[in-house]
Amino acid sequence: MNSLVLAVVGVAMILLGYFLYSKYLSKKVYRLDPDYTTPAHRFEDGVDYVPTNKFVLWGHHFTSVAGAAPIVGPAVAVIWGWAPAFLWVTIGTVFFAGMHDLGAMWASNRNKAQSVGTLSGRYIGRHGRNLFLIVIFLLLLMVNAAFAVVISNLLVSTPTAVIPTWGAIVVALLIGQAIYRLKWSLPIVSIVGVVSLYGLMILGDMFPIVLPETILGLSANAFWIVVLFLYAGVASLLPVWMLLQPRDYINGLQLFIGLGILYLAIAISSPTVVAPAFNQNVPEGTPGIFPLLFVTIACGAISGFHGIVASGTSAKQLDKETDARFVGYFGAVGEGLLALGTIIATTAGFQTLAQWEEVYAAFNDGGVEAFVNAGGGLLNAGLGIPTSLSATILATMAVLFAATTMDTGVRLQRFVVTEIGEIMGVKLNIWVSTLVVLAVTMGLSFGAGADGSGGMVIWPLFGTTNQLLAALTLAIIAVMLIQLRRPVWPVLIPLVFVAIVSVYALIIQLGTFFSTQNWLLLVLDVIILICALWVIVESVAAMNRARRDPPVEFAEAEDDELDPSSSKL
């Protein structure tokens, strides 16, 4: 199979989804209103609620939701063959991820930009909300703790990525001032920012930063993890316009250009896919393809984490409701294209099948490093970019994706901690909430691993928990649509599929954790499974109530909650 065929077909499918299916969802299902007054305008505070240009907001949303997962997941999942991964990424992006992300943003936007946790209390029930928050907190804990490990590993294994990684923060701070204080035009800011980032990559390739084996009594990996958490804590406290928005926007442009470079290299070199379409000889110990394929690819097709970001930060910055189509659905498109590029790189970036099998000798042996090394070879073969610089570009892409997700993840976890405090009758300010988040995540990282790698201990539950949260978010959207008497099948069908896959995977993992006597993961799996089943039951009950009750409509923009007193369609 020629990889160019895969690239053309995959990209065409995903882009058609944006131009056709997202248009249908926007007009017929969610009915986005350009005249609706968004919460960003109603509650503007210059910190969290900031009306934002849709291109800038897209950059924030895209890079926040992407992280390293759409690289890690597909790069591992190709062990079952490239065809299953290709089909799930393309179909999942069009009919699952884009619909989910756009829907979560719409639901939050119509409810004062409240989080999906809060919305679950309103549309599913009080008990559902409490259980929902537990799942959200655990998912954010996994993301923040594990991504710190992924980033630190890349900074150690690819020291040429150190300068562009930290230099990007300085560029973002300057870009923020240029946009909001100096009022520079967006095209000029974009050009200056992207040129600066790629200049930093060249500089990093020339001057790699290698830390000593121990620094301040910590290993190199542990030192980077501490620095990353301290940075994420500070970044989460700053106004979004100062660092988060401009960093994510410039990173988004740079990463999209990086994807363009990767696809251009594929188009020029047209390498042959050496991996099998369906791998009949998977290594011993590899789990069955169903349902693990879906929870392994995770963010490459649909992700509950996207719903947290869409409702937690992105909805608070939406300038016009109609911008949600570009920000939400096209953000999922960007992630789908990254996952597709990863599949091609990790199946066509090798000279022979034997080389591929050597890398994929066991389940979980692929991942980010396989993407960086194989993708670097494609850039070298297609565009003549030196191997070292190619690896720097791709490693920096992966690091910046993961780092921007950590920025947003710590901020979101702070919101969740504050919300849990309110339920318990304890009022926590942003400083205390942030300290709680850092204490818990760093406690997990260093409590379960002296080198800070403890964040990976609970990572095996990420895929299932992430998919489960996506199903629960879809349940909220479905209840709202039923109340409004709008088409619900585009949401209901993916909801049922993702819920079945997630619960089945949790049950399979229970057996795995029991047989390996991994009691921590076993207990967490049981907690998540109980929460899931409880919320699913309450969701079904909420949908039945919505069907029996009179139809409702949205009230005026000044009070955007659903108006239960109305019987109008």
Stockholm file with secondary structure:
# STOCKHOLM 1.0

chainA/1-569         MNSLVLAVVGVAMILLGYFLYSKYLSKKVYRLDPDYTTPAHRFEDGVDYVPTNKFVLWGHHFTSVAGAAPIVGPAVAVIWGWAPAFLWVTIGTVFFAGMHDLGAMWASNRNKAQSVGTLSGRYIGRHGRNLFLIVIFLLLLMVNAAFAVVISNLLVSTPTAVIPTWGAIVVALLIGQAIYRLKWSLPIVSIVGVVSLYGLMILGDMFPIVLPETILGLSANAFWIVVLFLYAGVASLLPVWMLLQPRDYINGLQLFIGLGILYLAIAISSPTVVAPAFNQNVPEGTPGIFPLLFVTIACGAISGFHGIVASGTSAKQLDKETDARFVGYFGAVGEGLLALGTIIATTAGFQTLAQWEEVYAAFNDGGVEAFVNAGGGLLNAGLGIPTSLSATILATMAVLFAATTMDTGVRLQRFVVTEIGEIMGVKLNIWVSTLVVLAVTMGLSFGAGADGSGGMVIWPLFGTTNQLLAALTLAIIAVMLIQLRRPVWPVLIPLVFVAIVSVYALIIQLGTFFSTQNWLLLVLDVIILICALWVIVESVAAMNRARRDPPVEFAEAEDDELDPSSSKL
#=GR chainA/1-569 SS CBHHHHHHHHHHHHHHIIIIIHHHIIIIISCCCTTSCCHHHHTCCSSSCCCBCHHHHHHHHHHHHHSSHHHHHHHHHGGGCHHHHHHHHHHHIIIIIHHHHHHHHHHHHTTTTCCHHHHHHHHTCHHHHHHHHHHHHHHHHHHHHHHHHHHHHHHHHCGGGHHHHHHHHHHHHHHHHHHHTSCCCHHHHHHHHHHHHHHHHHHHHHSCCCCCSEETTEEHHHHHHHHHHHHHHHHHHSCTTTTHHHHHHHHHHHHHHHHHHHHHHHHHHCCBCCSCSSCSSCCTTCCCHHHHHHHHHGGGTCCHHHHHHHHHTGGGGBSSTTHHIIIIIHHHHHHHHHHHHHHHHHHHSSSSHHHHHHHTSSTTCCSHHHHHHHHHHHHHHHHCCCHHHHHHHHHHHHHHHHHHHHHHHHHHHHHHHHHHHHHTTCCCCHHHHHHHHHHHHHHHHHHSCTTTGGGGTTGGGHHHHHHHHHHHHHHHHHHHHHHHTCCCHHHHHHHHHHHHHHHHHHHHHHHHHHHTTCHHHHHHHHHHHHHHHHHHHHHHHHHHHHHHSCCCEECCTTSCSEETTCCCC
#=GC SS_cons         CBHHHHHHHHHHHHHHIIIIIHHHIIIIISCCCTTSCCHHHHTCCSSSCCCBCHHHHHHHHHHHHHSSHHHHHHHHHGGGCHHHHHHHHHHHIIIIIHHHHHHHHHHHHTTTTCCHHHHHHHHTCHHHHHHHHHHHHHHHHHHHHHHHHHHHHHHHHCGGGHHHHHHHHHHHHHHHHHHHTSCCCHHHHHHHHHHHHHHHHHHHHHSCCCCCSEETTEEHHHHHHHHHHHHHHHHHHSCTTTTHHHHHHHHHHHHHHHHHHHHHHHHHHCCBCCSCSSCSSCCTTCCCHHHHHHHHHGGGTCCHHHHHHHHHTGGGGBSSTTHHIIIIIHHHHHHHHHHHHHHHHHHHSSSSHHHHHHHTSSTTCCSHHHHHHHHHHHHHHHHCCCHHHHHHHHHHHHHHHHHHHHHHHHHHHHHHHHHHHHHTTCCCCHHHHHHHHHHHHHHHHHHSCTTTGGGGTTGGGHHHHHHHHHHHHHHHHHHHHHHHTCCCHHHHHHHHHHHHHHHHHHHHHHHHHHHTTCHHHHHHHHHHHHHHHHHHHHHHHHHHHHHHSCCCEECCTTSCSEETTCCCC
//
